[in-house]
């Protein structure tokens, strides 16, 4: 058996998000950026998640209420190949954000290549 040698294309790490409120079978991902390294994609995914979480900062009395609202209506981010888990990240950040900063910056920039 002869195996054809193909030109290899470097792997790109893509960051996408979807609205948690959309039904699971009807979710449409919004593609944000693509990166050459998983670390850059992971950093971008975290920034987008922080923006989604801070959008509702201060509206809830408990972190459980805040998490429940995010899990129903917020944006989840996917970054295949990075090991990023948006639900776990949200749980951790909801505990950290009130102690650090709750101010939402209007724009975010990840610095990747826009597909």
C-alpha positions in Angstrom: 0.0 0.0 0.0 1.3 3.4 -1.0 0.5 6.3 1.3 0.4 9.7 -0.3 2.5 12.4 1.3 0.4 15.6 1.7 1.5 19.0 2.5 0.8 19.7 6.1 -1.1 22.8 7.2 -0.2 24.1 10.6 -3.0 23.6 13.1 -5.0 26.7 13.9 -6.7 27.1 17.2 -10.2 28.7 16.8 -12.2 30.6 19.4 -15.9 30.6 19.0 -18.9 31.4 21.2 -22.6 30.6 21.4 -25.5 31.9 23.4 -26.5 29.5 26.2 -30.2 30.5 25.7 -30.4 28.9 22.3 -31.7 25.4 22.2 -28.8 22.9 22.1 -29.8 21.5 18.7 -30.1 25.0 17.3 -26.9 26.6 18.6 -24.9 28.6 16.1 -21.3 29.4 16.9 -19.9 32.8 16.3 -16.3 32.6 15.2 -14.1 35.2 16.8 -10.4 34.6 16.0 -7.9 31.9 15.1 -4.5 31.5 16.6 -1.3 29.7 15.9 -0.8 28.6 19.5 -3.2 27.1 22.1 -2.0 29.5 24.7 -3.1 32.5 22.7 -6.5 30.9 22.0 -6.9 30.1 25.6 -6.2 33.7 26.7 -8.7 35.0 24.2 -11.4 32.5 25.3 -10.9 33.7 28.9 -11.2 37.4 27.9 -14.4 36.7 26.0 -15.8 34.8 29.0 -14.9 37.5 31.4 -16.8 40.0 29.2 -19.9 37.8 29.2 -19.7 37.4 33.0 -19.1 41.0 33.7 -22.1 42.0 31.6 -24.3 40.9 34.5 -22.0 41.7 37.4 -23.7 43.1 40.5 -27.3 42.0 39.6 -27.3 38.9 41.8 -27.1 38.5 45.5 -25.2 35.2 45.4 -22.7 33.6 43.1 -25.1 30.7 42.6 -27.7 33.1 41.2 -25.1 34.7 39.0 -23.9 31.4 37.7 -27.4 30.1 37.0 -28.2 33.3 35.0 -25.0 33.0 33.0 -25.6 29.3 32.3 -29.0 30.1 31.0 -28.5 33.3 29.1 -24.7 34.1 28.8 -22.2 33.3 26.2 -20.2 30.1 26.3 -16.8 30.0 24.6 -15.3 27.0 22.8 -11.6 26.7 22.0 -11.0 23.2 20.7 -7.6 21.7 21.4 -6.9 24.0 24.4 -8.8 22.0 27.1 -10.9 25.1 27.9 -14.1 24.3 29.9 -16.4 27.4 29.9 -18.6 26.1 32.7 -15.7 25.4 35.1 -14.1 28.7 34.1 -17.4 30.6 34.9 -17.6 29.0 38.3 -14.1 30.0 39.2 -14.4 33.6 37.8 -17.7 34.3 39.4 -16.0 33.8 42.8 -13.0 35.9 41.7 -14.5 38.8 39.8 -16.3 40.5 42.7 -13.1 40.6 44.6 -11.1 42.0 41.7 -13.0 44.2 39.4 -16.6 44.3 38.2 -16.2 47.1 35.7 -17.0 46.0 32.2 -14.8 47.4 29.5 -16.7 48.2 26.4 -14.5 46.4 23.9 -12.2 43.4 24.0 -9.5 42.5 21.7 -7.8 39.2 21.5 -5.2 40.0 18.8 -5.8 36.9 16.7 -6.5 36.6 13.0 -10.1 37.2 12.1 -11.2 34.3 10.0 
